[in-house]
Amino acid sequence: MNKRMSAADVIAQIEDGMTIGIGGWGARRKPMALVRELVRSPRKDLTVVCYGGPDAGMLCAAGKVRKLVYGFVSLDVIALEAHFRKARQSGQIETMELDEGMLQWGLRAAAYRLPFLPVRAGLATDIQRLNPSLETVRSPYADGETLLAMPALSLDVALVHVDNADERGNGQVLGPDPYFDDLYCAAATKSFLSCERILPTEELGQQGCVHTLLLDRGLIDGVVEAPFGAHPTSCSPRYGIDAEHLRTYSAAAKEDSGWGDYRAKFIDVDDSEYVKAVGGSARIESIAHTIF
Amino acid sequence: MANDGSSLADLCIAAAAEAFRGDGEILASGIGVGPRLAASLAWRTHSPDLMMTDSESVLVSEPVPLGPRDGYQPKVEGWMPFRRVFDILWAGRRHAMTSPTQIDRFGNINISFIGDPKKPKVQLLGARGIPGNTINHTCSFFVPSHTPRTFVDKVDMASGVGYDDSRWDEGTRRDLMELRLVVSNLAVMDFKGDRHRMRIVSTHPGVTVDQVQAQTSFELAVADDVGETPAPTAEQIAILEQLDPHGQRASAVSA
């Protein structure tokens, strides 16, 4: 079994109008090599589900997003995501703004093939007012409590980035937080992972304890080797968030030609040109981890 | 200000630390410089049973000083990735202190956007975990700049729940939530006014109740025994120096 493919192979499986879930969290372990490939593609009218960072911002800037489903969009080291803000403040995108917990709950419902899961988060706030499609449900038991029925967030495609994987799709996360990557994959019809390195299966166990083996191959439809594929977001322990690059990216939202210039320099290039454009592999590997 | 040389930030942080008093073995999450120092100061003084994280993914057995660590290693005592934060907060074992962009008389806060939901004038972070936090566990707020634009008559979006009866449907559980304390650069407030309206508990040295009211877009209740917010003690200031060796708190509140 060999699920090795290119980023272009992955994006070729995405169709206009699909719902795409993107793993990671803010500016942390985002599958940016796959996101850049998606930006380069002709795909459009996407619904994007994420704990948003530059993935959300870039896809908004590139006009790929019809609807964004999010708990937040932030670059972590820069609180507000300039490209996302620009898209919002110009009324360019539809939104489904959720509580962070509701989002993972919706993914879990989809993963378990349930229509919804009950939750209190979101009740008595404007989350309901802004998302009139959200319904409540009454407990059938003696308590009779009214709960919010968080609908399944079923994904057509999930994209995640991890440290290591084998070519069968077993994925390993060496950093301190798995985020919700396994849930995104479980909620999706098809899931693709990019990774820093593809290793023989027997070497995964030497790289970290068994708890690091987050993604089982049954969840994964394709594996892309993409060294530095999370840059400019972090892929702990290998490299931290590239705050300097994110400032360049963020500043690009200020000028009319900013996004076009950024795109020409950092997106409409191949992977090796990208690494060179952001300062080279040695520089990326030397990016310190953010102290939160 | 107080003639012992302590700054307004130290006073606000010391006042905010009181929010966590008596909380016991729950996760104290202070988001941002002021709230984090408040939770850390509570841990170091009156509430050492509190649990805290490194603001990323591990529980630590003592608060981590802010900023560059100069060799300090966080003292790890447990694993707390984001998924486990939901486990702990939905179980109610947490007290979070955050800094809202807007807050109203009943404690509904906004961190989402200003203006029209479809085309906001200012897009902010998004609701983050605020809806779930506020309905499931104790929350307090640290507001660096007390103005009519932050203390508003009506929030543009209620990211969190408050005590406004009209926002609650029949059958929803309201007994799991508590909005405990609001500390601004002018005053300390709670929600013990009539109908849980925001109420002034104390004003900071040199600030009058009228001045606080003038900077607030809704009518504040006033505690019968409203007094002056106590100045931080020498011990508290010394501990804050240790917790914030790079002086980040200097800009934690507006002068």
Chai-1 contact restraints between the chains, C-beta under 6 A:
chainA,res_idxA,chainB,res_idxB,connection_type,confidence,min_distance_angstrom,max_distance_angstrom,comment,restraint_id
A,Y70,B,G126,contact,1.0,0.0,6.0,A-B,restraint_1
A,G71,B,G126,contact,1.0,0.0,6.0,A-B,restraint_2
A,F72,B,L125,contact,1.0,0.0,6.0,A-B,restraint_3
A,F72,B,G126,contact,1.0,0.0,6.0,A-B,restraint_4
A,F72,B,R128,contact,1.0,0.0,6.0,A-B,restraint_5
A,V73,B,G126,contact,1.0,0.0,6.0,A-B,restraint_6
A,S74,B,L125,contact,1.0,0.0,6.0,A-B,restraint_7
A,R85,B,Q123,contact,1.0,0.0,6.0,A-B,restraint_8
A,R88,B,P120,contact,1.0,0.0,6.0,A-B,restraint_9
A,R88,B,Q123,contact,1.0,0.0,6.0,A-B,restraint_10
A,Q89,B,P120,contact,1.0,0.0,6.0,A-B,restraint_11
A,Q89,B,Q123,contact,1.0,0.0,6.0,A-B,restraint_12
A,G91,B,K118,contact,1.0,0.0,6.0,A-B,restraint_13
A,G91,B,K119,contact,1.0,0.0,6.0,A-B,restraint_14
A,E97,B,G126,contact,1.0,0.0,6.0,A-B,restraint_15
A,E97,B,A127,contact,1.0,0.0,6.0,A-B,restraint_16
A,D99,B,A127,contact,1.0,0.0,6.0,A-B,restraint_17
A,D99,B,P131,contact,1.0,0.0,6.0,A-B,restraint_18
A,D99,B,G132,contact,1.0,0.0,6.0,A-B,restraint_19
A,E100,B,R128,contact,1.0,0.0,6.0,A-B,restraint_20
A,E100,B,G129,contact,1.0,0.0,6.0,A-B,restraint_21
A,G101,B,F86,contact,1.0,0.0,6.0,A-B,restraint_22
A,G101,B,G132,contact,1.0,0.0,6.0,A-B,restraint_23
A,R120,B,I135,contact,1.0,0.0,6.0,A-B,restraint_24
A,A121,B,P131,contact,1.0,0.0,6.0,A-B,restraint_25
A,A121,B,G132,contact,1.0,0.0,6.0,A-B,restraint_26
A,G122,B,P131,contact,1.0,0.0,6.0,A-B,restraint_27
A,L123,B,T172,contact,1.0,0.0,6.0,A-B,restraint_28
A,A124,B,V161,contact,1.0,0.0,6.0,A-B,restraint_29
A,A124,B,R167,contact,1.0,0.0,6.0,A-B,restraint_30
A,A124,B,W168,contact,1.0,0.0,6.0,A-B,restraint_31
A,T125,B,P131,contact,1.0,0.0,6.0,A-B,restraint_32
A,T125,B,A158,contact,1.0,0.0,6.0,A-B,restraint_33
A,T125,B,V161,contact,1.0,0.0,6.0,A-B,restraint_34
A,D126,B,M157,contact,1.0,0.0,6.0,A-B,restraint_35
A,D126,B,A158,contact,1.0,0.0,6.0,A-B,restraint_36
A,I127,B,P131,contact,1.0,0.0,6.0,A-B,restraint_37
A,L130,B,P117,contact,1.0,0.0,6.0,A-B,restraint_38
A,E145,B,G171,contact,1.0,0.0,6.0,A-B,restraint_39
A,E145,B,R173,contact,1.0,0.0,6.0,A-B,restraint_40
A,T146,B,D169,contact,1.0,0.0,6.0,A-B,restraint_41
A,T146,B,G171,contact,1.0,0.0,6.0,A-B,restraint_42
A,T146,B,T172,contact,1.0,0.0,6.0,A-B,restraint_43
A,P176,B,S57,contact,1.0,0.0,6.0,A-B,restraint_44
A,D177,B,S57,contact,1.0,0.0,6.0,A-B,restraint_45
A,D177,B,P81,contact,1.0,0.0,6.0,A-B,restraint_46
A,F292,B,S55,contact,1.0,0.0,6.0,A-B,restraint_47
A,F292,B,E56,contact,1.0,0.0,6.0,A-B,restraint_48
